[in-house]
Amino acid sequence: MNPKSNPFSAAGSGLIRGGLSAYGEKIFGSGSEYVQSNISKCFSDPQYYFQVNDHYVRNKLKIVLLPFLNRGHWTRITEPVGGRLSYEPPINDINAPDLYIPCMAFATYLVLAGISLGLSGKFTPEALNWKFVTGMIGWFSEVMLLKVSILSLGGGEAPLLDMVAYAGYTFTGMCVAVLGKITLGYTYYLIILWTCLCMGIFFIKTMNRTLLSEVRSYDSSKHHYLLLCTALTQFPLMFCLSNISGT
């Protein structure tokens, strides 16, 4: 018997094709939703981190460079969105992380590095390119330190771009240090110690009240040691990256 002329065979083939098609759509659909949910969880919305204005930038720089003068709270502001709580953007919350200041600070750091190299007679495109590479390595290392610190506390996830933003604030302190080295000479060493101390305080406050609050649970016995370790790493990192003409 010819299968093509058998109505039962044709109907069975149609049901099989329809079932496989529906099953395939279900698998790929759920897989796509899984990938999108994990991307959203890790990276958040990049546009969120650039919603800033002049008022936010001025006040954020004060908090980053002079954290001990902040008399307000360090927790982030939430708002109900779609039946769940969501964080307010930086333009509405001074404690929200942003990428505008870190990116501008990194660009300013490279400009100041070029000026410092020029004044010391060591400027070459390769030397400036090396400063870019070492700056990116330092930024990446800071992000990894925050990531490892959070994971070592017992689980939970914080958005990757949050950690990139917080780690990038280090370059604001380095800009001050490099500028001090260019204009004030040996007082640079006092400036670098001061900026390292301020950045350490900022990281302790930020991790304690903001970043760790996004983690579902953590081992409190490791809490203070990790905060202290994160603060202390600012000293070698900033000394290394701000020592422009020494390389």
Salt bridges, closest charged atoms under 4 A:
GLU157 OE1 - LYS147 NZ 2.82
ASP162 OD2 - ARG76 NH1 2.99
GLU214 OE2 - ARG76 NH1 2.63
